[in-house]
Amino acid sequence: LFHVHLMHTRHVVCLAGRLVTVPHPAWMMVEARDEWMRIVGKVKMSRGPESRSRRSLAQIFDELGVRHEVERRTDDGYFSMDIYLPEYDVAVEFDGPTHYYNTSESSLPLRDASTTTRTAKTELRDF
């Protein structure tokens, strides 16, 4: 619910030229925000040790001399970024296999852009 609220307030939503408003009790957004913040913190903690791929990516930034922060939250605390490049104000997200569905009918484990599609959760996050 809070994710929809963020999308609605950060991106003007119009239908037929009219601003769309969705009435709701104030307490609902307070509880939805609190739950969102709890989940964002929980997700960050549940990721446990960094993935090998994320460590490799951070190492590349080290080798290039690019200052970066791993697992940084946005200033509002609503989102966690895999890697943040503060000098460029750029977030880098590394999407591993859990962000994709295999769309190939083959039983081979090969995954590439032609045999995968992003999950709905990943699409929503990126929106």
C-alpha positions in Angstrom: 0.0 0.0 0.0 2.8 2.4 0.9 4.6 1.6 -2.4 1.5 2.6 -4.3 1.3 5.8 -2.2 5.0 6.6 -3.1 4.3 6.0 -6.8 1.2 8.2 -6.7 2.8 11.1 -4.8 6.1 11.1 -6.7 4.6 10.7 -10.1 1.5 12.7 -10.9 -1.2 10.2 -11.8 -3.7 11.5 -14.3 -6.6 9.9 -16.0 -8.4 11.7 -18.8 -6.6 14.9 -17.8 -7.7 14.8 -14.2 -5.6 14.2 -11.2 -6.5 10.9 -9.5 -7.0 11.1 -5.8 -7.7 8.1 -3.6 -9.2 9.0 -0.2 -8.0 7.1 2.7 -7.9 7.6 6.5 -4.7 9.2 7.7 -3.9 6.4 10.1 -3.7 3.9 7.2 -0.8 5.7 5.7 1.0 5.9 9.0 0.6 2.2 9.5 1.5 1.4 5.9 4.6 3.6 6.1 5.7 2.0 9.4 5.3 -1.5 7.9 7.2 -0.4 4.7 10.1 0.9 6.9 10.1 -2.3 8.9 10.3 -4.4 5.7 13.1 -2.2 4.1 15.2 -2.7 7.3 14.4 -6.4 7.4 15.2 -7.0 3.7 18.6 -5.3 4.1 19.4 -7.5 7.2 18.1 -10.7 5.5 20.4 -10.2 2.5 23.1 -11.4 4.9 26.6 -11.4 3.5 27.0 -9.6 0.2 26.6 -11.7 -2.8 29.7 -12.7 -4.7 28.5 -10.6 -7.7 27.9 -7.5 -5.6 31.3 -7.9 -4.0 32.9 -8.2 -7.4 31.1 -5.1 -8.6 32.2 -3.1 -5.5 35.8 -4.3 -6.1 35.6 -2.9 -9.7 34.6 0.5 -8.3 37.5 0.2 -5.8 40.0 -0.6 -8.7 38.6 2.4 -10.7 39.0 4.7 -7.7 35.3 5.4 -7.6 34.0 6.2 -4.1 31.0 4.1 -3.3 28.8 2.9 -0.5 27.4 -0.6 -0.3 23.8 -1.2 0.9 23.0 2.5 1.4 19.5 3.6 2.2 18.0 6.6 0.4 17.8 9.8 2.4 14.2 9.3 3.2 14.9 5.7 4.2 12.3 4.2 1.9 14.7 2.3 -0.3 18.0 0.4 0.0 20.5 0.6 -2.9 23.0 -2.1 -3.6 25.7 0.4 -4.4 25.6 4.2 -4.2 28.0 6.4 -6.0 27.8 9.7 -4.0 30.0 11.8 -6.3 27.6 11.1 -9.2 24.4 10.7 -7.1 23.8 7.3 -8.9 22.3 4.1 -7.5 23.5 0.8 -8.8 21.2 -2.2 -8.4 22.5 -5.6 -9.1 19.7 -7.9 -10.0 20.6 -11.6 -9.6 18.5 -14.6 -10.7 15.7 -14.0 -8.1 14.7 -10.9 -10.0 13.8 -13.0 -13.2 11.5 -15.7 -14.4 12.9 -18.2 -16.8 10.7 -18.1 -19.9 12.6 -20.7 -21.9 11.0 -24.1 -22.4 14.4 -25.7 -22.4 15.5 -27.4 -19.2 19.0 -26.0 -19.6 20.0 -23.6 -16.8 21.3 -21.0 -19.3 19.8 -17.6 -18.6 20.1 -14.5 -20.7 17.8 -11.7 -21.9 16.2 -13.9 -24.5 15.2 -16.6 -22.0 14.1 -14.5 -19.0 11.7 -11.8 -18.0 11.7 -9.6 -14.9 9.4 -10.4 -12.0 6.5 -8.2 -11.2 8.1 -7.2 -8.0 11.3 -6.0 -9.8 9.2 -4.1 -12.4 7.3 -2.4 -9.6 10.5 -1.5 -7.7 12.1 -0.1 -10.9 9.0 2.0 -11.7 
